[in-house]
Amino acid sequence: MPLTYPLVEQTLDNGLRVVVSIDRAVPIVAVNLWYDVGSRHEPPGLTGFAHLFEHLMFQGSRNVKSGEHFALLESAGASLNASTFFDRTNYFESLPSGGLDLALWLEADRMGYLLDAVNQENLDNQRDVVKEEKRQSYDNRPYGDSYERLVRLAFPQNHPYAHMTIGSMEDLDAASVEDVHAFFRKYYGPNNAVLSIVGDVDEEEAFQAAKRYFGHLPAIPQPPPAPDGTIGPLQGVARDDVVEDVPSDLVTMMFRLPVDGTPELDAAALALDVLAAGQSGRLNRRLVRDEQIAQSVSGGALPLIGGVSFGTLTGIASDGVDLQKVEDALLEEVEKLAADGITEDELATVQAQAERDWLEQLASCAGRADEISHHTLLFGDPNRINTRIDQLRAVTVEQVQQAATQWIRAEGRVQVTYRKNTDATESGNA
Amino acid sequence: MSSGALTTPPVVAPPRPWTFPASTTTSTRAGTPVHVFDRPGQYVATVRVTIALPLFAEPRELEGVATIMSRTLDEGTELHSANEFAAALERHGAAYGVDVSSDALHVEISVPVSQLAPAVKLLAEAVTRPAFNAADVGRHVTIRLGEINQERANAGYRARETFAAHLFDPSTRRSRPTAGTPDTIRRLTNAEVARFYRDNVGPARAQILFAGDATGVDVAGIVDDAFGDWTAQAGPALETPEPLYVVGDRIVLVDRPGSVQSQLLIGCPGPDRREDIWGAAAVANHVVGGTITSRVDTVLREEKGYTYGTRSSFTAARKGGTFSLGGAVRTEVTGAAITDALRILREARDGLTDKEVGESKDNLIRTAPLRYEQADSIAQQVGSNIAAGVPLDFADTYLAQIAATTAESATEAYRRYVGTNGLLVIVVGEAKEVRDQLTGLGDVTELS
């Protein structure tokens, strides 16, 4: 049975798609913008640019001084942030509903007039901040570079998903103010974005406010589409074996999966859940509980829109257990899934878990606004948030086995392992 | 509106009044209070059992026993094996979790309201009828030992552990990790876990919270049906002693070879919720280091680009609190970043401005409806209020304290603690690169 969140959509003359969803439960409103630009749009030499804008967008714009974006919204009681992903970037805030106009004005000013404020000084500063982000999130933690290594193996060079959103520091260092301006002019405009407004507001007033603040912004020339990333399942095995100072030995494998928005991707995601989700997943039962060769297992699908998705399985070996044993057990379970399929009960369990996850995602105005933007921008239909559970429930055990057989195979994977340096005379890490 | 951009920010309409969600309280046949927060539209409910469990009740040589006990509640019960229990719970779409803090054990499920009754039955089974089989306890001891390796490799965790070890006197339980250390974990058996459970877990120590859409659901009846027969005899919890602190300016450098950043944690003792400056202290914190626009990040992140970001906070257990400022900075600027941070923390004692305090008050008061929008955040807040020994709706008291805060009272609350008896600085990083940068900043203790 579909959910019944109310959704009304209008497109402004400049191409901005606006979706309003009323919810009077709490006196707040969530404002959420998805821009159709992510790391998959970045051409070689400009990696990390979409994410760099996630920083520059908070440095002021024509009518907003540096630091003022945060200061004005924080005083209004907002929680705000932005994020960058392979497929898109999003910018969002939630605040008491009396602040709707302020939020829209700030978003419109940076959509229309960010470049007035992007200069060498704040480019240099935010480049430094991004480098610290990379050190913190990737370089200074064990296994922090595993995804970077995996996507490099799983996709051909220059494939849209072959690099991470943080990008290459060399590309960022080489970027001039002119490069940065050109990237913004190419992708950031009303006709390349979706605006969602969710919460305690009047529907008509919300649309009026969207028009008031965004209506005068000119459309940009149609941005070039991201390169087509359509590609089939992995053929063969590629490995990257790392020896370094890690706390425990770890193996993580990646599979290509079908593109998002298809029953095939839902089936593949549920297949990985049967293996890796929750305490009752096959891998946890076998590797952690019964055989005790792993401290923990995890995994799941990462749905993507650009022709292909991917999914991972990870195991951390128990102390004193050869990592090869963990890898072998993972692969045995992968092949068993393809050969024998799953039970109705297993399917019902992972569907029930996915349903709770989805309901929790929609439980806040902010989460709902983000999914409305997501489904409007990438699939052209916000109402998919209401039918998502029915789609998941429609997947059959046959479809799960079919997807697993085609996409999740021992002989079609890439893999990174990290093993402890067992050399007693540990060399310095210069 | 004409066709141009508005050049000044639009006016923000005043927020509608808001108070913390109300609850109705009943009790089970066993006498356990049940608090129901009915939140229409919250289709995933959280049911949380909060059990008073002061951590100092753990025998010194078995520290971590509360954690291992909490993690094995669902690993086999009198009715189900570990695998059967997980399969049954997850089949209902439920997620299960436990948390041990210095004052309480929390056991909770999140579950679609349509599956509430069977899921609460299973929750009760874990809380009231655990089996503590030797194999399951042994497995969790091994997993905890592996987890300790992961924690030691994590710079942020190392900083927090070292901070606690040097801020609290060794006689205070909080000077040591909640989940125990290898020497205390290794000796744990299922007999000791079961004994600790018998001594500390029972209906008289528990309170049960529900937050979610209760439309047409007899929540109190469902909870009573599951927990009403609970007859364990654990007596009342002992009152936690006041913590003892070590004071004075000092620096502790923890060598973490291969680090490309230095993880910093700077702090001192702080108030707890019994002090009526709790709200004013939160305002002061917000000004100094609580947000990206704070005094610290304006310099360390926005002006100098030393860090992806820092944050400070006042946090407190039932008795005794701490102030801390934490973040990671580039190795080469470690000394400079610490110098700036200490200067900013100390200069804040000279006074916070009306403008800063006004903006922070607005933020803390106006973000409250956001913070408690979702069922699980209500259950979490109320659970920690129970653990801290304050009323269920303490959020309203806290917001009233904030509303009454002035620049003077915020400064006064800050001065009462921060920098008054020195500041402890923890640095986790590449010692051979950082050591010389700390010269002149104070007494340095180096650990490996």
Chai-1 contact restraints between the chains, C-beta under 6 A:
chainA,res_idxA,chainB,res_idxB,connection_type,confidence,min_distance_angstrom,max_distance_angstrom,comment,restraint_id
A,A25,B,G41,contact,1.0,0.0,6.0,A-B,restraint_1
A,V26,B,P369,contact,1.0,0.0,6.0,A-B,restraint_2
A,V26,B,E373,contact,1.0,0.0,6.0,A-B,restraint_3
A,P27,B,R16,contact,1.0,0.0,6.0,A-B,restraint_4
A,P27,B,P369,contact,1.0,0.0,6.0,A-B,restraint_5
A,I28,B,P369,contact,1.0,0.0,6.0,A-B,restraint_6
A,I28,B,L370,contact,1.0,0.0,6.0,A-B,restraint_7
A,N63,B,T7,contact,1.0,0.0,6.0,A-B,restraint_8
A,F70,B,I292,contact,1.0,0.0,6.0,A-B,restraint_9
A,F70,B,T293,contact,1.0,0.0,6.0,A-B,restraint_10
A,A71,B,T293,contact,1.0,0.0,6.0,A-B,restraint_11
A,L72,B,P9,contact,1.0,0.0,6.0,A-B,restraint_12
A,E74,B,N363,contact,1.0,0.0,6.0,A-B,restraint_13
A,S75,B,E359,contact,1.0,0.0,6.0,A-B,restraint_14
A,S75,B,D362,contact,1.0,0.0,6.0,A-B,restraint_15
A,A76,B,V12,contact,1.0,0.0,6.0,A-B,restraint_16
A,G77,B,R366,contact,1.0,0.0,6.0,A-B,restraint_17
A,G77,B,T367,contact,1.0,0.0,6.0,A-B,restraint_18
A,S79,B,L370,contact,1.0,0.0,6.0,A-B,restraint_19
A,S94,B,L370,contact,1.0,0.0,6.0,A-B,restraint_20
A,P96,B,P15,contact,1.0,0.0,6.0,A-B,restraint_21
A,P96,B,R366,contact,1.0,0.0,6.0,A-B,restraint_22
A,G98,B,V12,contact,1.0,0.0,6.0,A-B,restraint_23
A,G98,B,A13,contact,1.0,0.0,6.0,A-B,restraint_24
A,G98,B,P15,contact,1.0,0.0,6.0,A-B,restraint_25
A,G99,B,V12,contact,1.0,0.0,6.0,A-B,restraint_26
A,D101,B,P10,contact,1.0,0.0,6.0,A-B,restraint_27
A,L102,B,P9,contact,1.0,0.0,6.0,A-B,restraint_28
A,L102,B,P10,contact,1.0,0.0,6.0,A-B,restraint_29
A,L102,B,V12,contact,1.0,0.0,6.0,A-B,restraint_30
A,W105,B,P10,contact,1.0,0.0,6.0,A-B,restraint_31
A,N125,B,G305,contact,1.0,0.0,6.0,A-B,restraint_32
A,D128,B,G305,contact,1.0,0.0,6.0,A-B,restraint_33
A,V129,B,G305,contact,1.0,0.0,6.0,A-B,restraint_34
A,E132,B,T307,contact,1.0,0.0,6.0,A-B,restraint_35
A,E132,B,Y308,contact,1.0,0.0,6.0,A-B,restraint_36
A,E133,B,Y308,contact,1.0,0.0,6.0,A-B,restraint_37
A,R135,B,V260,contact,1.0,0.0,6.0,A-B,restraint_38
A,R135,B,Q261,contact,1.0,0.0,6.0,A-B,restraint_39
A,Q136,B,Y308,contact,1.0,0.0,6.0,A-B,restraint_40
A,Q136,B,A328,contact,1.0,0.0,6.0,A-B,restraint_41
A,D139,B,V260,contact,1.0,0.0,6.0,A-B,restraint_42
A,N140,B,S259,contact,1.0,0.0,6.0,A-B,restraint_43
A,N140,B,V260,contact,1.0,0.0,6.0,A-B,restraint_44
A,N140,B,Q261,contact,1.0,0.0,6.0,A-B,restraint_45
A,P142,B,A153,contact,1.0,0.0,6.0,A-B,restraint_46
A,R212,B,M1,contact,1.0,0.0,6.0,A-B,restraint_47
A,H216,B,S3,contact,1.0,0.0,6.0,A-B,restraint_48
A,D245,B,G258,contact,1.0,0.0,6.0,A-B,restraint_49
A,P247,B,N149,contact,1.0,0.0,6.0,A-B,restraint_50
A,P247,B,Q150,contact,1.0,0.0,6.0,A-B,restraint_51
A,P247,B,A153,contact,1.0,0.0,6.0,A-B,restraint_52
A,S248,B,G146,contact,1.0,0.0,6.0,A-B,restraint_53
A,S248,B,N149,contact,1.0,0.0,6.0,A-B,restraint_54
A,G278,B,E90,contact,1.0,0.0,6.0,A-B,restraint_55
A,Q279,B,A86,contact,1.0,0.0,6.0,A-B,restraint_56
A,S280,B,A86,contact,1.0,0.0,6.0,A-B,restraint_57
A,S280,B,A87,contact,1.0,0.0,6.0,A-B,restraint_58
A,S280,B,E90,contact,1.0,0.0,6.0,A-B,restraint_59
A,R285,B,N83,contact,1.0,0.0,6.0,A-B,restraint_60
A,Q292,B,R139,contact,1.0,0.0,6.0,A-B,restraint_61
A,Q295,B,I143,contact,1.0,0.0,6.0,A-B,restraint_62
A,Q295,B,G146,contact,1.0,0.0,6.0,A-B,restraint_63
A,D319,B,G146,contact,1.0,0.0,6.0,A-B,restraint_64
A,T349,B,E90,contact,1.0,0.0,6.0,A-B,restraint_65
A,T349,B,R91,contact,1.0,0.0,6.0,A-B,restraint_66
A,A352,B,G93,contact,1.0,0.0,6.0,A-B,restraint_67
A,E355,B,G93,contact,1.0,0.0,6.0,A-B,restraint_68
A,R356,B,V44,contact,1.0,0.0,6.0,A-B,restraint_69
A,R356,B,G93,contact,1.0,0.0,6.0,A-B,restraint_70
A,R356,B,P112,contact,1.0,0.0,6.0,A-B,restraint_71
A,L359,B,Y43,contact,1.0,0.0,6.0,A-B,restraint_72
A,L359,B,V44,contact,1.0,0.0,6.0,A-B,restraint_73
A,E360,B,V44,contact,1.0,0.0,6.0,A-B,restraint_74
A,A363,B,Q42,contact,1.0,0.0,6.0,A-B,restraint_75
A,A363,B,V44,contact,1.0,0.0,6.0,A-B,restraint_76
A,A363,B,Q374,contact,1.0,0.0,6.0,A-B,restraint_77
A,S364,B,E373,contact,1.0,0.0,6.0,A-B,restraint_78
A,S364,B,Q374,contact,1.0,0.0,6.0,A-B,restraint_79
A,N429,B,P257,contact,1.0,0.0,6.0,A-B,restraint_80
A,N429,B,G258,contact,1.0,0.0,6.0,A-B,restraint_81
